[in-house]
Amino acid sequence: MDIKQKIEKANEEAAHRLNMGDPVLVDIAPAQEVIPGMQGKMITHSGPPIEWQRMCGAQRGAIIGQVIYEGWATSIEEATALLDQGKIRLEPNHQHQTVGPMAGTISPSAPVWVVENKTFGNRAYCRQVEGNQQFGDYSEEALQGLRLWRDVWAPTLRKALHTIGGLELKPIITKALQMGDELHNRHTAASSLFANAMAVAMAQTELPKDKMLWTLKYVTNHELIFLGLAMASGKAIADPAMGIEYSTVVTAMCRNGIEFGIRVSALGDEWFTAPSPKVDGLYLPGYTAEVAGMDMGDSAITETVGWGAFTIGGAPGILSLVGGTPEEALAYSREMKKITVTTHPTYRLPALGFAGTAIGIDIRKVVQTGITPIIDTAIAHKDPGYPKIGAGLVRAPLECFKKALIAFSRKYDVGK
């Protein structure tokens, strides 16, 4: 076969693996118990690798908060000193089969969602979603949210989950897409479906009434609770597509507020980066674009597997959060088919005639067309100490894909 045939065959295999993904929630456990390589005084973070001194304000704030939450420091100043001295190990989530929203910070005692891809047997992990600490807020209120998740909500959900022996997520994802979710910033349907399932599970489990009611209230009033599950599902689905010789399919997209990075199947763990872009969005009262940080988070794993802004044409309700018109949203979803390998046989969008979601981003098509993946995202402050300030849409930088294609050409002597 010539190089083009080898690439097409490899991309067919990558798309097949993505389409065959079957995510199941199997546990909710402390990170140190389940995340590979999580040990000692260590915090993982979103995006490509980056040193503490280069991190953006929001990510620095989130890490400071995590250090205090773990009890390694009792003040912002003490936590900062430990980090300045290099006494806290910092590594990217993707290096540990893990993803995290916004700053993405995960420390040893923090409970994470554990999702297994039943088709291939691999697992992926994600922290819980909230609107404060993960955006860089290290206030007592923000840290109390982490403690309640660790001490009350996660353990209660874990016991209920064990009672039912795990929860299949593919049916929830399929229904949610048809109910108007896009599985990145709009999880109204998915979170409701998940809450329904866990309410029944909790009712079947012997639990203290106060903790069960408190957890039930938390789950049923948290419209973004499924985001962590969607992200872990996306990571579990994408990882089996890594390492396929000659495949030009993207297996990860993420950002740390300084750099945007992608991984490509045939190029393994190597990151191809460019400056993280500014988000075009809407802001909460009191905030403007002048105080916004650059795009951040591992949550673009949802677009990597064909959800998020790739399906925004079927989720017009999200436009009140991120901006834009229904016509523009439909155009985005149609446009993404121009840079992907195939469509999903199960995940379908009623608004587009029940067409399958576009899946398998091909770096060749991105570079050839100049069309880059569209991503809907939240916005963090440029400085540490703030909660969420807005949400919007952003494009992945073309430079990442150009760098990846050059590396691919060198590896396989394309054009020589």
Secondary structure, DSSP 8 states (H G I E B T S, - for coil): --HHHHHHHHHHHHHHHHHH--EEEEEEEEHHHHSTT--SSEEEESSS---GGG--HHHHHHHHHHHHHTTS-SSHHHHHHHHHTT-SEEEEGGGGTEE-STT--B-TTSEEEEEEETTT--EEEEE---SSGGGT--SHHHHHHHHHIIIIIHHHHHHHHHHHT-EE-HHHHHHHHHTT--SSS--HHHHHHHHHHHHHHHHTS---HHHHHHHHHHHHT-TTHHHHHHHHHHHHHHGGGTT-TT--BEEEEEEESSEEEEEEGGGTT--EEEE----EEEE-TT--GGGB---EESTTHHHHTT-GGGGGGG-GGGHHHH---HHHHHHHHHHHGGGEEEEEEEEEEGGGTTEEEEEEEBHHHHHHH----EEEEEE-BSSTT----EEEEEE--HHHHHHHHHHHHHHTTTT-
